[in-house]
Structure formats: C-alpha cells, structure tokens
Amino acid sequence: MTQVIPTDVQTTKQSQSSIPSGEDMVLRANELLPTLKSRTAQADELRRLPDETVAEMKRLGFFRMLQPARWGGYEL
C-alpha cells in the first residue's frame, strides 16, 4: 500500500518577481546573525538548532534556496 505524506512543498513555479536575489538572501542572513548568536547557548544545550531558529530560517526562505523553481524554490 502506498502512503501519501502531506508536505508544504509547492508544485507551481513562482513568478520571477517573488524570487529573492542572492544579494537579498545575504542581507537576510546578516540580519539573522544577532538572533543566531543569542541562541548559541540554547543550541549547545539542545545539541540541535532551536525550533524558533528553524522556523525563522524557513520564514526567511533559506530552505528554498537550492530547491528547484518548478517545485516552488528559489533555485539560487
């Protein structure tokens, strides 16, 4: 039996205007640095990224950078 697992992956291509540039992603990363530094002790204690950090990285689009555009990614 095949099981279908729901995901939040898009299957439609985004418009070019909604895809951030590489420079935009660098700016986003630089803006996130203070937050990452403030959560260092928490990450060390958990031995993984805190859930808040993962959620913030997802919100900022970091997990879509290498995702193909045809699957809703930025394909940077």
Residue frames as qw, qx, qy, qz and C-alpha x, y, z in Angstrom:
[[0.000, 0.889, 0.458, 0.000, 0.00, 0.00, 0.00],
 [0.407, 0.363, -0.012, 0.838, 1.29, 3.45, -0.88],
 [0.286, -0.743, -0.449, 0.406, 1.05, 6.14, 1.76],
 [0.278, 0.711, 0.143, 0.630, 0.81, 9.78, 0.77],
 [0.477, -0.471, -0.351, 0.653, 2.56, 12.10, 3.18],
 [0.149, 0.940, 0.262, 0.158, 1.34, 15.71, 3.03],
 [0.573, -0.155, -0.034, 0.804, 4.01, 18.37, 2.73],
 [0.078, 0.873, 0.213, -0.432, 4.10, 22.11, 2.38],
 [0.373, -0.230, 0.543, 0.716, 6.17, 21.95, -0.82],
 [0.482, 0.626, 0.068, -0.609, 4.76, 23.98, -3.67],
 [0.655, 0.132, 0.667, 0.328, 4.45, 22.35, -7.07],
 [0.420, 0.841, 0.298, 0.166, 3.99, 25.51, -9.11],
 [0.574, 0.179, -0.012, 0.799, 6.69, 27.83, -10.32],
 [0.180, -0.758, -0.307, 0.547, 6.90, 31.22, -8.65],
 [0.403, 0.893, 0.110, 0.169, 6.97, 34.46, -10.57],
 [0.648, 0.313, -0.204, 0.664, 10.43, 35.92, -11.06],
 [0.088, -0.683, 0.121, -0.715, 9.47, 38.98, -9.02],
 [0.751, -0.583, 0.040, -0.307, 8.79, 36.86, -5.92],
 [0.924, -0.029, -0.151, 0.351, 12.18, 35.13, -6.02],
 [0.308, -0.915, 0.164, 0.203, 14.81, 36.97, -3.96],
 [0.572, 0.700, -0.400, 0.154, 18.25, 37.59, -5.42],
 [0.795, -0.024, -0.427, 0.429, 21.40, 36.11, -3.97],
 [0.180, 0.349, -0.287, 0.874, 22.20, 39.54, -2.55],
 [0.573, -0.471, -0.062, -0.668, 18.79, 39.65, -0.84],
 [0.905, -0.255, -0.340, -0.002, 19.48, 36.28, 0.77],
 [0.579, 0.154, -0.398, 0.695, 22.86, 37.51, 2.04],
 [0.169, -0.437, 0.154, -0.870, 21.13, 40.53, 3.59],
 [0.790, -0.399, -0.202, -0.419, 18.59, 38.24, 5.25],
 [0.850, -0.077, -0.410, 0.323, 21.40, 36.07, 6.62],
 [0.325, 0.291, -0.334, 0.836, 23.22, 39.10, 8.00],
 [0.438, -0.463, 0.026, -0.771, 20.02, 40.29, 9.69],
 [0.889, -0.301, -0.284, -0.197, 19.61, 36.87, 11.30],
 [0.591, 0.317, -0.560, 0.486, 23.15, 36.75, 12.75],
 [0.165, -0.414, 0.482, -0.754, 22.37, 38.55, 16.04],
 [0.830, -0.194, 0.053, -0.520, 19.47, 36.17, 16.66],
 [0.897, 0.159, -0.405, 0.081, 21.64, 33.14, 15.92],
 [0.344, 0.401, -0.574, 0.625, 24.35, 34.40, 18.26],
 [0.431, -0.376, 0.356, -0.739, 21.80, 34.98, 21.03],
 [0.923, -0.092, 0.023, -0.374, 20.62, 31.36, 20.72],
 [0.470, 0.514, -0.710, 0.111, 24.08, 29.77, 20.77],
 [0.193, -0.284, 0.805, -0.484, 23.83, 28.52, 24.36],
 [0.754, 0.135, 0.333, -0.549, 20.35, 27.13, 23.73],
 [0.787, 0.455, -0.357, -0.216, 21.55, 25.31, 20.60],
 [0.249, 0.463, -0.808, 0.267, 24.50, 23.87, 22.53],
 [0.433, -0.142, 0.690, -0.562, 22.21, 22.68, 25.30],
 [0.816, 0.286, 0.195, -0.463, 19.74, 21.12, 22.85],
 [0.463, -0.272, 0.744, 0.398, 22.53, 19.77, 20.61],
 [0.344, 0.482, 0.683, 0.426, 20.47, 20.95, 17.62],
 [0.006, -0.262, -0.148, -0.954, 19.00, 24.13, 16.23],
 [0.222, 0.291, 0.626, -0.689, 16.19, 25.52, 18.38],
 [0.317, 0.562, 0.755, 0.118, 12.74, 25.21, 16.81],
 [0.089, 0.898, 0.182, -0.390, 12.49, 29.01, 16.72],
 [0.170, -0.585, 0.532, 0.588, 15.67, 29.20, 14.64],
 [0.296, 0.145, 0.866, 0.376, 14.41, 26.61, 12.15],
 [0.216, 0.764, 0.598, -0.107, 11.09, 28.46, 11.87],
 [0.009, -0.858, 0.085, 0.506, 12.88, 31.77, 11.29],
 [0.228, -0.357, 0.712, 0.560, 15.15, 30.24, 8.64],
 [0.292, 0.415, 0.835, 0.213, 12.11, 28.75, 6.91],
 [0.135, 0.865, 0.383, -0.296, 10.25, 32.09, 7.05],
 [0.060, -0.783, 0.310, 0.536, 13.24, 33.87, 5.50],
 [0.787, 0.560, -0.094, -0.242, 13.42, 31.32, 2.67],
 [0.133, -0.669, 0.724, 0.104, 16.79, 29.72, 3.41],
 [0.583, -0.035, 0.811, -0.026, 15.48, 26.19, 2.85],
 [0.663, 0.643, 0.359, -0.133, 14.20, 27.14, -0.60],
 [0.003, 0.804, -0.409, -0.432, 17.50, 28.46, -1.97],
 [0.076, -0.351, 0.869, 0.340, 18.56, 25.18, -3.60],
 [0.520, 0.362, 0.737, -0.236, 15.04, 23.88, -4.20],
 [0.251, 0.190, 0.650, 0.691, 14.21, 23.74, -7.92],
 [0.245, 0.116, 0.001, -0.963, 11.93, 26.52, -9.14],
 [0.502, -0.121, -0.655, -0.552, 9.49, 24.01, -10.59],
 [0.538, -0.391, -0.730, 0.155, 8.86, 22.83, -7.03],
 [0.293, -0.903, -0.270, -0.160, 8.39, 26.32, -5.64],
 [0.689, -0.459, -0.027, 0.561, 12.00, 27.00, -4.74],
 [0.027, 0.917, -0.125, -0.378, 14.32, 29.89, -5.50],
 [0.885, 0.315, 0.167, 0.298, 16.83, 27.76, -7.44],
 [0.004, -0.959, 0.282, 0.028, 19.71, 30.02, -6.50]]
